[in-house]
């Protein structure tokens, strides 16, 4: 007898191929059978008429590092159909970390000092297993985290000995299943790291067949140079590279995604490259003085010295105080911000590109989070695929499942296939949509009917069931062997 039978459903299998109608049976946490299955016995029968069944969505770009342990219910992700999160992006990770004081910016996005209690990567994986989160977790190691462990200050390049110490710590994490190394070279805590520092660190990736991901040194005017640096680092290390949240930020940069994507494609003829993006024309991070401008709106989401100014526009705060935007921003720091710094046509161009995966880049510890935290994946399905017609629904699913699993070496996930882990999302193609907004960001999506994680029904009818069946997912083999756009080549 099967545990669950989802009958007469439109199967979007994650490959990018057109959907087909079938019944899908689950048993022992796996997909046991796919076909007509008339009269098959099951403990739970679910009618899939008018609904679609897809692999559980894989959020390749998250900052859920401490939240999968502190708030293991993971409702912002589970409610969108996300069954796996990749943590450790943008150079910041919860492990391996040994703080001497408060976490440096932007590591403070992940939590407070007491939330960083994993001096080794093995400590972190054990904590995930003990917490039992509702979603699966795979992890990158952050370059800034390594710098913080071994340097007295971060506004300088690392010495050769410091790099060797960082590399030894990275190797240990890779040996314990880390997917790869991430950098956030745009941030002050890593900006002074030269290319050679990252190259020496990245050499450790080659031995393990791991991945290099990067928040580029610039997403503004110097974006092409920053991309070339990323390609050079990955080519030196002989590993794949993923450009994080690819965008053309800043009004002077709008419209340049054509040349940016052409550059990505050209590099892809010589090496394994890819990118992720989120489906919004605004970014979010800590308040950065380098990004302060009057060319677009900047919303303040939190401020340590001036908490009363949260949920207000920087321009309004500056006007009340009778000071410049830059001086107001300096007074507010440390703080968080949403920057409305992208052009919608650029967002659509990147999102629809064949090399692009979907990642939310949500900030779960922000008291006024960007709506991508709760809405990224349903927004791709409902707004961009169904309503705008940017790409077919099967392609939208592929960008969030099969492509992501292949790139990140998530074995036997990302496809609806017999024998694969039963990470699945059942949704209504006619009604699925994000409901989170910039004004009211903490809202679950519509149209997500049910979510299974490793075969356990974890979310149904708009509510979590209380099941928490997520697992720690170590890197699966040499990622260079699976870094393809065709998920049939996935591990």
C-alpha positions in Angstrom: 0.0 0.0 0.0 1.2 3.5 -0.9 1.4 6.2 1.7 -0.1 8.8 -0.6 -1.7 8.8 -4.0 -2.1 12.1 -5.8 -4.6 11.3 -8.6 -5.3 12.8 -12.0 -2.8 15.7 -11.7 -0.9 17.7 -14.2 2.7 16.7 -13.7 5.3 19.4 -14.4 8.3 17.2 -13.8 11.1 19.8 -13.5 12.8 19.0 -16.8 11.3 21.9 -18.7 9.2 19.5 -20.9 5.5 20.1 -21.2 3.3 18.7 -18.5 1.4 15.5 -18.6 -1.5 14.0 -16.7 -0.9 11.1 -14.4 -1.3 9.8 -10.8 1.7 9.9 -8.5 2.2 7.5 -5.6 4.5 8.1 -2.6 5.9 5.5 -0.3 8.8 5.5 2.2 9.6 9.1 1.5 10.1 8.5 -2.2 8.1 8.7 -5.4 7.0 5.1 -5.8 5.1 5.2 -9.0 3.9 7.5 -11.8 1.2 6.5 -14.2 -2.6 5.8 -14.5 -2.6 3.7 -11.3 -6.3 2.9 -11.3 -7.5 1.6 -8.0 -4.1 1.7 -6.3 -4.5 1.4 -2.5 -3.1 4.3 -0.5 -3.5 5.6 3.1 -4.2 9.1 1.8 -5.9 10.0 -1.5 -5.6 13.5 -2.9 -7.6 14.6 -6.0 -5.3 16.5 -8.3 -8.0 17.6 -10.8 -7.3 21.2 -12.0 -4.0 21.2 -10.0 -0.4 20.8 -11.0 2.3 18.8 -9.2 5.9 19.9 -9.4 9.1 19.0 -7.6 9.5 21.0 -4.4 11.1 24.4 -5.2 14.8 24.8 -4.5 15.7 28.2 -3.2 19.3 28.5 -4.3 19.9 31.9 -2.7 18.9 32.3 0.9 20.1 33.8 4.1 18.3 31.3 6.3 21.5 30.0 7.9 20.5 30.5 11.5 16.7 30.4 10.9 16.7 26.8 9.9 17.8 26.1 13.5 16.1 28.9 15.5 12.8 28.9 13.6 12.7 25.4 12.1 9.1 25.6 10.9 10.4 27.8 8.0 6.9 29.0 7.1 8.1 31.8 4.8 9.6 29.1 2.5 7.3 26.1 3.1 4.2 28.2 2.3 5.6 29.0 -1.2 6.3 25.4 -2.0 10.0 25.6 -1.2 11.4 22.2 0.1 15.1 22.9 0.0 17.1 26.0 0.9 20.8 26.8 0.1 22.3 28.9 2.8 25.7 30.6 3.1 25.3 33.0 0.1 27.0 36.4 -0.5 30.1 35.6 1.5 28.2 35.3 4.8 27.5 32.0 6.6 26.7 30.9 10.1 29.6 28.5 10.0 32.5 28.0 10.4 32.4 31.1 12.6 34.2 32.1 15.8 33.3 35.7 16.6 35.4 38.0 18.8 32.7 40.6 19.0 29.5 41.5 17.2 29.0 40.0 13.8 30.4 42.4 11.1 28.2 43.9 8.5 26.6 42.1 6.6 26.9 39.0 8.7 24.5 40.8 11.1 21.8 40.0 8.5 22.0 36.4 9.8 21.4 37.1 13.4 23.0 38.4 16.6 26.2 37.4 18.2 24.6 34.6 20.2 23.2 33.0 17.0 26.7 32.2 15.7 27.7 29.2 17.8 29.1 26.9 15.1 33.0 27.1 15.1 33.2 24.2 12.7 31.1 23.2 9.8 30.4 19.8 11.4 29.0 21.7 14.4 26.6 23.4 12.1 25.4 20.2 10.3 24.8 18.5 13.7 22.7 21.5 14.8 20.6 21.3 11.7 20.0 17.6 12.2 19.1 18.2 15.9 16.7 21.1 15.0 14.8 19.0 12.4 13.8 21.9 10.1 10.7 21.6 7.9 12.9 22.0 4.7 16.1 20.4 3.5 19.3 22.5 3.9 22.4 22.6 1.8 25.2 25.1 2.6 27.9 27.2 1.1 30.8 28.6 3.1 31.1 32.4 3.2 34.4 34.2 2.4 33.6 37.0 4.8 32.9 34.5 7.6 36.4 33.0 7.0 38.0 36.5 6.9 36.3 37.3 10.2 37.7 34.2 11.8 41.3 34.9 10.9 41.8 38.6 10.5 42.1 41.4 13.0 40.3 43.8 10.7 38.5 43.4 7.4 39.3 46.6 5.6 42.5 45.2 4.2 43.7 42.3 2.0 44.5 39.1 3.9 48.1 38.0 4.3 49.4 34.8 2.7 49.3 33.0 6.1 45.8 34.2 6.8 44.6 32.9 3.4 46.2 29.5 4.1 44.4 29.4 7.4 41.1 30.3 5.7 41.7 27.7 3.0 42.3 25.0 5.6 39.0 25.8 7.3 37.3 25.8 3.9 38.7 22.4 3.0 37.4 21.0 6.3 33.9 22.3 5.5 34.1 20.9 2.0 35.1 17.5 3.4 32.0 17.7 5.5 29.7 18.3 2.6 29.7 22.0 1.9 28.6 22.8 -1.7 31.3 25.4 -2.2 32.5 28.9 -1.5 30.5 32.2 -1.7 31.9 35.7 -1.8 30.3 39.1 -1.2 33.0 41.3 -2.7 30.8 44.4 -2.9 30.6 44.7 0.9 33.1 46.7 2.9 34.0 43.6 4.9 35.4 41.9 1.7 35.9 44.7 -0.8 39.6 45.0 0.1 40.2 41.3 -0.7 42.1 41.2 -3.9 41.4 38.7 -6.7 44.5 36.7 -5.7 43.1 36.2 -2.2 39.9 34.7 -3.6 41.8 32.6 -6.2 44.0 31.0 -3.5 41.0 30.2 -1.4 39.1 28.9 -4.4 41.9 26.4 -5.2 40.4 24.2 -2.5 37.2 23.8 -4.5 39.0 22.0 -7.3 39.9 19.1 -5.1 36.3 18.5 -4.1 34.5 19.4 -7.4 32.7 22.1 -5.5 31.1 25.4 -6.6 32.0 29.1 -6.6 29.2 31.6 -6.1 29.6 35.4 -5.9 27.8 38.6 -5.1 29.8 40.5 -7.6 32.3 43.3 -6.6 29.9 45.6 -8.4 26.4 45.4 -9.8 26.6 49.0 -11.0 28.8 50.7 -13.7 31.7 48.2 -13.3 29.5 45.1 -13.6 31.3 43.7 -16.6 34.7 44.0 -14.9 33.3 42.3 -11.8 31.9 39.5 -13.9 35.2 39.0 -15.6 36.9 38.8 -12.1 34.4 36.1 -11.2 35.0 34.1 -14.3 38.8 34.4 -13.8 38.6 33.1 -10.3 36.4 30.1 -11.3 38.6 29.3 -14.3 41.7 29.5 -12.0 40.1 27.0 -9.6 38.7 24.9 -12.5 35.2 24.9 -11.0 31.7 26.2 -12.0 30.6 29.7 -11.1 27.2 31.1 -10.3 26.6 34.8 -10.3 24.3 35.7 -7.4 21.1 37.8 -8.0 22.3 39.0 -11.4 21.1 42.6 -12.0 21.9 45.9 -13.4 21.6 48.2 -10.4 21.4 52.0 -10.4 19.6 54.2 -12.9 22.7 54.8 -14.9 23.0 51.0 -15.4 19.4 50.3 -16.6 19.1 48.6 -19.9 22.5 47.0 -19.8 21.3 43.4 -19.2 21.7 42.7 -22.9 25.4 43.1 -22.7 25.6 41.5 -19.3 23.8 38.4 -20.5 25.9 38.3 -23.7 29.0 38.4 -21.5 27.6 35.5 -19.4 26.9 33.5 -22.5 30.4 34.1 -24.0 32.0 32.9 -20.7 29.7 29.9 -20.8 31.4 28.7 -24.0 34.6 28.3 -22.1 33.6 27.3 -18.6 30.5 26.3 -16.5 28.6 29.5 -15.6 25.1 30.3 -14.3 23.2 32.8 -12.3 20.2 33.3 -10.1 17.8 36.2 -9.7 14.7 37.1 -7.8 11.6 38.3 -9.5 11.4 41.9 -8.3 12.9 45.3 -9.4 14.0 46.2 -5.9 16.9 44.9 -3.8 17.4 44.7 -0.1 20.4 44.5 2.3 22.0 46.6 5.0 22.0 50.4 4.4 25.1 51.1 2.3 26.3 54.7 1.9 27.7 53.8 -1.5 24.2 53.1 -2.7 22.6 56.3 -1.4 21.2 58.4 -4.2 18.1 60.5 -5.2 17.7 58.5 -8.4 15.3 56.0 -6.9 13.4 55.4 -3.6 15.2 53.9 -0.6 13.0 52.4 2.1 14.4 52.0 5.6 13.4 48.7 7.1 15.2 48.9 10.4 17.7 51.1 12.3 19.6 50.4 15.5 20.0 54.0 16.6 16.7 55.2 15.2 14.2 52.4 15.3 11.3 54.9 15.0 12.4 55.6 11.4 11.7 52.1 10.2 9.1 51.7 7.4 9.9 55.2 6.1 11.6 56.5 3.0 15.1 57.8 3.4 14.2 61.0 1.5 11.4 61.7 4.0 13.7 61.1 7.0 16.3 63.4 5.5 13.7 66.1 4.9 12.4 65.9 8.5 15.9 66.2 9.8 16.9 68.9 7.4 20.0 67.1 6.2 21.3 65.4 3.0 20.4 61.9 2.1 23.9 60.8 2.8 24.0 62.4 6.3 20.6 60.9 7.1 21.8 57.4 6.0 25.0 57.8 8.1 22.9 58.7 11.2 20.6 55.7 10.7 23.5 53.1 10.5 23.5 50.2 11.2 20.3 49.8 9.4 18.5 47.9 6.7 17.1 49.1 3.4 15.1 48.3 0.3 16.5 49.9 -2.8 14.2 50.4 -5.8 17.2 50.3 -8.1 16.3 48.1 -11.1 14.4 48.4 -14.3 11.5 46.0 -14.9 12.6 45.1 -18.4 16.1 44.2 -17.1 14.5 41.9 -14.4 12.4 40.2 -17.1 15.4 39.7 -19.4 17.5 38.1 -16.7 14.7 36.0 -15.3 13.8 34.5 -18.7 17.3 33.7 -19.7 18.1 30.0 -20.1 21.0 30.2 -17.6 19.0 31.7 -14.8 17.7 29.9 -11.7 15.3 31.5 -9.2 16.5 32.4 -5.7 14.6 34.5 -3.2 17.5 36.3 -1.4 15.0 36.8 1.4 16.1 38.3 4.7 14.2 36.4 7.4 15.6 38.5 10.3 14.5 41.8 8.8 11.5 43.2 10.8 10.1 44.7 7.5 11.4 42.2 5.0 11.4 42.6 1.2 8.3 40.7 -0.1 10.6 38.2 -1.9 11.0 36.4 1.5 7.4 35.2 1.3 6.5 35.5 -2.4 9.3 34.9 -4.9 8.4 31.5 -6.2 4.6 32.0 -6.5 5.3 35.3 -8.2 7.3 33.5 -10.9 4.5 31.0 -11.5 1.6 33.4 -11.2 2.7 36.8 -12.3 5.6 36.2 -14.7 4.5 32.9 -16.3 0.7 33.0 -16.2 -0.1 36.7 -16.3 2.8 38.3 -18.2 3.5 35.2 -20.3 7.3 35.6 -19.9 7.8 31.8 -20.3 5.7 28.6 -20.2 4.8 27.2 -16.8 7.0 24.1 -17.3 10.0 26.4 -17.9 9.2 28.4 -14.8 9.2 25.2 -12.8 12.4 24.0 -14.4 14.2 27.2 -13.2 13.2 26.4 -9.6 13.7 22.7 -9.6 15.6 20.5 -12.1 18.1 23.2 -13.2 18.8 24.1 -9.5 19.3 20.5 -8.4 21.7 19.8 -11.3 23.8 22.9 -10.6 24.0 22.4 -6.8 24.5 18.6 -6.9 21.3 17.7 -5.0 21.1 14.0 -5.7 17.7 12.5 -6.6 15.8 15.8 -6.2 14.5 18.4 -8.5 12.5 16.1 -10.8 9.3 14.1 -10.5 10.8 10.7 -11.2 10.2 7.3 -9.8 12.7 6.6 -7.0 13.5 10.2 -6.3 12.9 11.8 -2.9 9.3 12.9 -2.5 9.9 16.7 -2.3 6.7 17.9 -4.1 4.4 20.9 -4.3 0.8 20.8 -5.4 -0.5 24.1 -6.7 -3.4 25.7 -8.7 -2.0 27.2 -11.9 -5.1 29.4 -12.2 -4.8 31.0 -8.8 -1.2 30.7 -7.6 0.2 34.2 -6.9 2.3 36.1 -4.3 0.4 38.2 -1.8 3.3 39.7 0.0 3.8 43.4 -0.8 6.4 46.1 0.1 3.7 47.6 2.4 2.6 44.3 3.9 5.4 41.8 3.2 4.5 39.0 5.7 1.8 37.2 3.8 1.5 33.7 2.6 1.0 33.0 -1.1 -2.3 31.9 -2.7 -2.8 28.7 -4.7 -0.2 26.5 -2.9 -2.4 23.5 -2.1 0.0 21.1 -0.5 3.8 20.6 0.1 5.6 17.3 0.8 9.1 17.2 2.2 10.7 13.7 2.0 7.3 12.3 1.6 5.8 14.0 4.7 2.8 16.2 4.1 4.1 19.4 5.6 1.8 22.2 4.4 -1.9 22.0 3.3 -4.8 24.4 2.8 -2.7 27.4 3.8 -1.4 25.9 7.1 1.7 24.0 8.2 0.8 20.5 9.3 3.5 20.4 12.0 5.6 17.8 10.2 9.2 18.7 10.0 10.9 16.2 7.7 13.8 18.3 6.3 17.3 17.0 6.2 20.9 18.2 5.9 21.9 17.7 2.3 25.7 17.3 1.7 27.2 18.0 -1.7 26.7 15.1 -4.0 29.9 14.3 -6.0 31.8 16.5 -8.5 29.5 19.3 -9.5 31.4 19.8 -12.7 29.8 16.6 -14.0 26.3 17.8 -13.5 26.5 21.5 -14.2 24.1 21.5 -17.2 20.9 23.2 -18.3 19.5 19.7 -19.0 18.2 18.2 -15.7 18.2 14.7 -17.3 22.0 15.0 -16.6 21.3 15.6 -12.9 22.9 13.4 -10.3 
